[in-house]
Amino acid sequence: MDTFEYAQIATAVSSALIALVALGLAIYEGRSNRQHNRLSLKPSLVMETSTTNSPPTISATIVNAGLGPAVIQNIQFFHHGTELVGDLEYELREAISKILEKFMVESTSVSIMNPGYVSRASSENNIVMIKVLPQEPTCIDNLKELLNVIDVRIEYQSFYGEPDEYDSRES
């Protein structure tokens, strides 16, 4: 074998090595990009309680604080640690009525997200909204404390199928 043949073999081996490194880098970049996309579209559900003074109102809202949509898989409510079963909207309304017995309330609305519901990024879904009569604005703080006996657990997943959950008992 002469020098020219060695040069051809070295060139061929170098080309193959460069091609393998390029392929490996492309696979790494593809996986990295895929992971980034999954994290970029990850939903994150949280519950927020807010109040307003005019009219005196308190509300509990599920907020999707993540960047992607959340597909609701299951939702559970607990009153004093006991799970509400059956018609959740009715049971939740009843539990709230018991809490509100001593307060002068103008209206109460309850809304439940059913399995299959898609909560888009940055969306807010009111679960409970209570309007207090104008002569009772000082009871808002008391109501906020009383509503802490109601907890929610939501199982949801991203559009990539990755499961997650929010449980207000752990917050």
C-alpha positions, 0 to 999 in steps of 0.5 A: 500500500502506498501513501495515496491509499493510506490517505484515501482510507484515512479520509474515508474513516474521518468522513464516517466518523464526522458523519457519526458525530453529526448523527449523534448530535442531531439525535441529541438536539432532537431529544433536547428540543422535544423535552423543551417543547414538553416543558414549554407546554406544561400546565400548572393548576392552582387554586386562588381565593380572591375578594372584592369590596364593591360588591362584597364578593369572595371567589375560589378560582382554579387558575392554569398558571402554566404555559400549556392547556390542562385536560381535566381527568378527575376532580374531587372535593372534600369538606372537613377532609371527607370526600363529597360524592354523587352530584358534585355541584349539588354536594358542594353547594350544600357544603357551602350552604352549611358554612354560610348559615350565619351570614347574609348572602345575596347569591352563591354560584358553583361551577364544576369542571368535568373530566375532559374539560380543557383549561387553556393556559392562563385561564381562570375557572370560578368554582365558587363565587359568593356575593354578600349583602352590602350591609355585611362587608366585614364578614368577607375575612371570616368567609375566607377562613371558613372556606378553607374547610373545603379542599379540591384535588384535580388530576389533569394531564398535558396535551402530551399525556403527562399526568399531574395533579393539584391538591389544595390539602398539600398547599 
